Amino acid sequence: MTPRRCPCGTGLPYAECCGRLHDGTASAATAEQLMRSRYSAFAVGDPAYLLATWHPRTRPAALDLDPDVRWTGLEVLATTGGSMLAAEGTVEFRASYRGGAQHEDSRFLREGGRWFYLDGVSLP
């Protein structure tokens, strides 16, 4: 049986990619890696991971994922900052789902050695 590919688009098996972040055995080293893992959390239906990686300043009290949304692909279009030693970064991406796409420029902060999603701006 072939291992399931990670939804984030790296081509790696899920267990070796975002699965390690989702189960807590690894942490995102960069803003882009966190963004990819968050996309994968949407794709596999893991709202707990999404809330845990959302900055406390902007995190909602709860998050209900729409079970009818089928995520179909992720394109990272640009990044600024967000390296292993940076304190902040942005990732512009297009996340496709059956029937449409979400194009966003997201901001990330690194605090206490961990990356968090802060907020994002939708783009046309």
KOLTORGU-290805 format. One record per residue: x, y, z of N, C-alpha, C in turn; residue in one letter; residue number from 1. Coordinates in steps of 0.05 Angstrom, whole numbers, plus 5000, padded with zeros to 4 digits. Each point is the difference from the previous one (the first is absolute). Layout:
# residues N
n_east / n_north / n_up / ca_east / ca_north / ca_up / c_east / c_north / c_up / resn / resi
X / Y / Z / X / Y / Z / X / Y / Z / A / NUM
...
This chain:
# residues 124
n_east / n_north / n_up / ca_east / ca_north / ca_up / c_east / c_north / c_up / resn / resi
5017 / 4976 / 5000 / 4983 / 5024 / 5000 / 5018 / 5025 / 5000 / M / 1
4994 / 5018 / 4982 / 5016 / 5025 / 4998 / 4991 / 5020 / 5021 / T / 2
5019 / 5012 / 5015 / 4992 / 5020 / 5020 / 4985 / 5023 / 4987 / P / 3
4981 / 5011 / 5015 / 4984 / 5023 / 4990 / 5018 / 5024 / 4998 / R / 4
4999 / 5014 / 4977 / 5015 / 5024 / 4996 / 4989 / 5023 / 5017 / R / 5
5018 / 5017 / 5008 / 4992 / 5023 / 5017 / 4984 / 5020 / 4982 / C / 6
4977 / 5010 / 5011 / 4984 / 5019 / 4984 / 5015 / 5026 / 4994 / P / 7
5021 / 5007 / 5014 / 5013 / 5026 / 4997 / 5016 / 5002 / 4974 / C / 8
5004 / 4978 / 4986 / 5013 / 5002 / 4974 / 5030 / 4995 / 4999 / G / 9
5012 / 4992 / 5022 / 5029 / 4995 / 4999 / 5007 / 4975 / 4985 / T / 10
4981 / 4982 / 4998 / 5005 / 4974 / 4988 / 5008 / 4979 / 5020 / G / 11
5004 / 5008 / 5025 / 5008 / 4981 / 5021 / 4975 / 4985 / 5011 / L / 12
5004 / 4977 / 5012 / 4978 / 4987 / 5013 / 4990 / 5018 / 5024 / P / 13
4974 / 5000 / 5004 / 4988 / 5016 / 5021 / 5014 / 4995 / 5027 / Y / 14
5006 / 4975 / 5007 / 5012 / 4994 / 5026 / 5027 / 5012 / 5003 / A / 15
5015 / 5004 / 4978 / 5027 / 5012 / 5001 / 5000 / 5030 / 4997 / E / 16
4977 / 5011 / 4993 / 4998 / 5029 / 4994 / 4983 / 5013 / 5022 / C / 17
4976 / 5009 / 4992 / 4983 / 5015 / 5019 / 4988 / 4982 / 5022 / C / 18
4999 / 4974 / 4996 / 4990 / 4982 / 5020 / 5016 / 5002 / 5026 / G / 19
5027 / 5004 / 4998 / 5017 / 5003 / 5023 / 4994 / 5026 / 5015 / R / 20
4992 / 5021 / 4986 / 4992 / 5025 / 5014 / 4973 / 4997 / 5013 / L / 21
4981 / 4987 / 4985 / 4973 / 4996 / 5011 / 5000 / 4983 / 5025 / H / 22
5017 / 4980 / 5001 / 4999 / 4983 / 5024 / 5019 / 5009 / 5022 / D / 23
5014 / 5023 / 4996 / 5016 / 5012 / 5021 / 5029 / 4989 / 5002 / G / 24
5008 / 4982 / 4982 / 5027 / 4990 / 5002 / 5021 / 5019 / 4987 / T / 25
4990 / 5020 / 4986 / 5018 / 5020 / 4989 / 4986 / 5027 / 5000 / A / 26
5015 / 5022 / 4997 / 4989 / 5027 / 4998 / 5010 / 5012 / 4974 / S / 27
4984 / 5019 / 4990 / 5007 / 5013 / 4975 / 5026 / 5016 / 5004 / A / 28
5019 / 4997 / 4982 / 5025 / 5015 / 5002 / 4999 / 5027 / 4987 / A / 29
4981 / 5003 / 4981 / 4998 / 5025 / 4985 / 4970 / 5008 / 4998 / T / 30
4995 / 5025 / 4992 / 4973 / 5009 / 4996 / 4987 / 4984 / 4978 / A / 31
5014 / 4995 / 4978 / 4989 / 4985 / 4978 / 4992 / 4972 / 5009 / E / 32
5017 / 4987 / 5016 / 4994 / 4973 / 5009 / 4975 / 5000 / 5017 / Q / 33
4997 / 5021 / 5017 / 4975 / 5002 / 5016 / 4976 / 5004 / 4982 / L / 34
5003 / 5018 / 4980 / 4977 / 5004 / 4982 / 4993 / 4975 / 4985 / M / 35
5019 / 4985 / 4991 / 4994 / 4974 / 4986 / 4986 / 4981 / 5019 / R / 36
5010 / 4999 / 5025 / 4987 / 4981 / 5020 / 4972 / 5009 / 5006 / S / 37
4995 / 5026 / 5000 / 4973 / 5009 / 5006 / 4981 / 4994 / 4976 / R / 38
5010 / 5003 / 4975 / 4984 / 4991 / 4977 / 4993 / 4970 / 5003 / Y / 39
5021 / 4984 / 5007 / 4995 / 4972 / 5003 / 4980 / 4994 / 5022 / S / 40
5000 / 5016 / 5021 / 4981 / 4996 / 5022 / 4971 / 5006 / 4990 / A / 41
4997 / 5020 / 4983 / 4974 / 5004 / 4988 / 4992 / 4976 / 4983 / F / 42
5020 / 4990 / 4984 / 4994 / 4978 / 4982 / 4993 / 4974 / 5014 / A / 43
5012 / 4995 / 5023 / 4995 / 4975 / 5015 / 4979 / 5004 / 5022 / V / 44
4991 / 5024 / 5004 / 4979 / 5006 / 5020 / 5010 / 5000 / 5028 / G / 45
5021 / 5016 / 5006 / 5012 / 5000 / 5027 / 4998 / 5029 / 5012 / D / 46
4976 / 5007 / 5009 / 4997 / 5027 / 5011 / 5016 / 5006 / 5025 / P / 47
5006 / 4979 / 5016 / 5016 / 5003 / 5025 / 5028 / 5011 / 4992 / A / 48
5012 / 4989 / 4979 / 5027 / 5009 / 4992 / 4998 / 5029 / 4990 / Y / 49
4980 / 5007 / 4985 / 4996 / 5027 / 4990 / 4998 / 5020 / 5024 / L / 50
4985 / 4993 / 5020 / 4997 / 5018 / 5023 / 5027 / 5002 / 5016 / L / 51
5014 / 4977 / 5003 / 5025 / 5000 / 5015 / 5022 / 5016 / 4986 / A / 52
4998 / 5003 / 4974 / 5021 / 5015 / 4985 / 4991 / 5028 / 4993 / T / 53
4977 / 5009 / 5010 / 4990 / 5027 / 4995 / 5009 / 5017 / 5023 / W / 54
5011 / 5024 / 4994 / 5010 / 5017 / 5021 / 4977 / 5008 / 5019 / H / 55
5006 / 4999 / 5027 / 4979 / 5005 / 5020 / 4986 / 5028 / 4996 / P / 56
5015 / 5019 / 4989 / 4988 / 5027 / 4996 / 4977 / 5000 / 4979 / R / 57
5001 / 4982 / 4981 / 4980 / 5000 / 4979 / 4984 / 4974 / 4998 / T / 58
5006 / 4980 / 5017 / 4987 / 4974 / 4999 / 4970 / 5002 / 5007 / R / 59
4983 / 4987 / 4984 / 4972 / 4999 / 5007 / 4996 / 4980 / 5024 / P / 60
4977 / 5003 / 5013 / 4994 / 4982 / 5023 / 4995 / 4971 / 4990 / A / 61
4990 / 4997 / 4976 / 4994 / 4974 / 4990 / 5003 / 5001 / 4969 / A / 62
5002 / 4977 / 4988 / 5003 / 4999 / 4971 / 4985 / 4975 / 4990 / L / 63
4980 / 5005 / 4984 / 4984 / 4978 / 4988 / 5008 / 4998 / 4971 / D / 64
5011 / 4978 / 4992 / 5007 / 4996 / 4972 / 4976 / 4989 / 4984 / L / 65
4997 / 5009 / 4976 / 4978 / 4991 / 4983 / 5008 / 4973 / 4988 / D / 66
4986 / 4979 / 5008 / 5007 / 4973 / 4990 / 4996 / 4996 / 4970 / P / 67
4985 / 5019 / 4987 / 4994 / 4997 / 4972 / 5022 / 5013 / 4983 / D / 68
5019 / 5016 / 5012 / 5021 / 5012 / 4984 / 5022 / 4979 / 4995 / V / 69
5007 / 4995 / 4975 / 5021 / 4981 / 4992 / 5024 / 5016 / 4990 / R / 70
5021 / 5002 / 5016 / 5024 / 5014 / 4992 / 5015 / 4983 / 4979 / W / 71
5009 / 5013 / 4978 / 5012 / 4985 / 4978 / 5028 / 5007 / 4993 / T / 72
5011 / 5021 / 5012 / 5028 / 5007 / 4994 / 5009 / 5026 / 5012 / G / 73
5026 / 5002 / 5003 / 5012 / 5024 / 5012 / 5023 / 5010 / 4983 / L / 74
5001 / 5026 / 4994 / 5022 / 5013 / 4987 / 5011 / 5022 / 5018 / E / 75
5026 / 4998 / 5007 / 5013 / 5022 / 5014 / 5011 / 5019 / 4979 / V / 76
4990 / 5025 / 5000 / 5007 / 5019 / 4979 / 5023 / 5018 / 5007 / L / 77
5003 / 5007 / 5026 / 5022 / 5017 / 5009 / 5003 / 4998 / 5030 / A / 78
5024 / 5005 / 5010 / 5005 / 5002 / 5029 / 5018 / 5023 / 5005 / T / 79
4997 / 5012 / 5024 / 5019 / 5020 / 5009 / 5006 / 4994 / 5029 / T / 80
5025 / 5002 / 5008 / 5008 / 4992 / 5027 / 4992 / 4972 / 5006 / G / 81
4994 / 4994 / 5025 / 4989 / 4974 / 5006 / 5021 / 4978 / 5002 / G / 82
5026 / 5007 / 5000 / 5020 / 4979 / 5002 / 5002 / 4989 / 5029 / S / 83
5018 / 4980 / 5003 / 5003 / 4988 / 5026 / 5009 / 5019 / 5022 / M / 84
5013 / 5022 / 4992 / 5010 / 5019 / 5020 / 4983 / 5026 / 5000 / L / 85
4981 / 5003 / 4983 / 4984 / 5024 / 4998 / 4978 / 5001 / 5022 / A / 86
4990 / 5024 / 5006 / 4979 / 5003 / 5020 / 4973 / 5003 / 4986 / A / 87
4999 / 5006 / 4974 / 4975 / 5003 / 4986 / 5004 / 4993 / 4971 / E / 88
4978 / 4995 / 4986 / 5001 / 4994 / 4972 / 4973 / 5001 / 4987 / G / 89
5000 / 5001 / 4974 / 4974 / 4998 / 4985 / 5002 / 4978 / 4979 / T / 90
4978 / 4989 / 4994 / 4998 / 4979 / 4979 / 4975 / 5007 / 4983 / V / 91
5005 / 5004 / 4974 / 4978 / 5003 / 4982 / 4994 / 4973 / 4987 / E / 92
4975 / 4992 / 5000 / 4994 / 4973 / 4990 / 4972 / 5001 / 4986 / F / 93
4996 / 4979 / 4985 / 4974 / 4994 / 4988 / 4993 / 4972 / 5008 / R / 94
4978 / 4997 / 5015 / 4991 / 4974 / 5009 / 4974 / 4994 / 4983 / A / 95
5001 / 4978 / 4985 / 4978 / 4993 / 4983 / 4982 / 4980 / 5014 / S / 96
4974 / 5003 / 4994 / 4980 / 4981 / 5010 / 4981 / 4996 / 4977 / Y / 97
4985 / 4978 / 5002 / 4981 / 4994 / 4979 / 4980 / 5023 / 4997 / R / 98
5001 / 5014 / 4977 / 4983 / 5022 / 4995 / 5012 / 5027 / 5004 / G / 99
5025 / 5002 / 5008 / 5012 / 5027 / 5003 / 5028 / 4999 / 5012 / G / 100
5009 / 5023 / 5010 / 5026 / 5003 / 5011 / 5001 / 5023 / 5020 / A / 101
5018 / 4998 / 5019 / 5005 / 5021 / 5019 / 5028 / 5011 / 4996 / Q / 102
5002 / 5025 / 4993 / 5026 / 5013 / 4995 / 5004 / 5019 / 5023 / H / 103
5022 / 4997 / 5015 / 5004 / 5015 / 5024 / 5030 / 5006 / 5005 / E / 104
5004 / 5023 / 5013 / 5027 / 5006 / 5010 / 4998 / 4999 / 5030 / D / 105
5012 / 4980 / 5012 / 4998 / 4995 / 5029 / 5024 / 5010 / 5015 / S / 106
4996 / 5010 / 5024 / 5021 / 5008 / 5018 / 5004 / 4980 / 5022 / R / 107
5026 / 4996 / 5007 / 5008 / 4981 / 5020 / 5019 / 5013 / 5020 / F / 108
4999 / 4992 / 5025 / 5018 / 5009 / 5021 / 5013 / 4976 / 5013 / L / 109
5025 / 5003 / 5007 / 5014 / 4979 / 5015 / 5004 / 5010 / 5029 / R / 110
4989 / 4985 / 5019 / 5002 / 5007 / 5028 / 5007 / 4975 / 5016 / E / 111
5019 / 5003 / 5018 / 5008 / 4977 / 5017 / 5010 / 4977 / 4983 / G / 112
5011 / 5006 / 4977 / 5011 / 4979 / 4982 / 4979 / 4987 / 4983 / G / 113
4975 / 5009 / 5001 / 4978 / 4987 / 4984 / 4988 / 5021 / 4981 / R / 114
4993 / 4990 / 4976 / 4986 / 5017 / 4981 / 4970 / 4999 / 5005 / W / 115
4987 / 5024 / 4996 / 4971 / 5002 / 5002 / 4989 / 5015 / 4977 / F / 116
4977 / 4993 / 4991 / 4985 / 5015 / 4980 / 4988 / 5024 / 5014 / Y / 117
5004 / 5024 / 4989 / 4989 / 5024 / 5012 / 4974 / 5008 / 4986 / L / 118
5002 / 5006 / 4974 / 4977 / 5007 / 4985 / 5006 / 5000 / 4970 / D / 119
4981 / 5005 / 4984 / 5004 / 5000 / 4971 / 4982 / 5020 / 4986 / G / 120
5009 / 5008 / 4976 / 4985 / 5017 / 4983 / 4992 / 4985 / 4975 / V / 121
4975 / 4999 / 4994 / 4991 / 4987 / 4975 / 5008 / 5017 / 4976 / S / 122
5009 / 4986 / 4979 / 5008 / 5013 / 4976 / 4982 / 4991 / 4977 / L / 123
4998 / 5017 / 4979 / 4982 / 4992 / 4978 / 5011 / 4976 / 4984 / P / 124
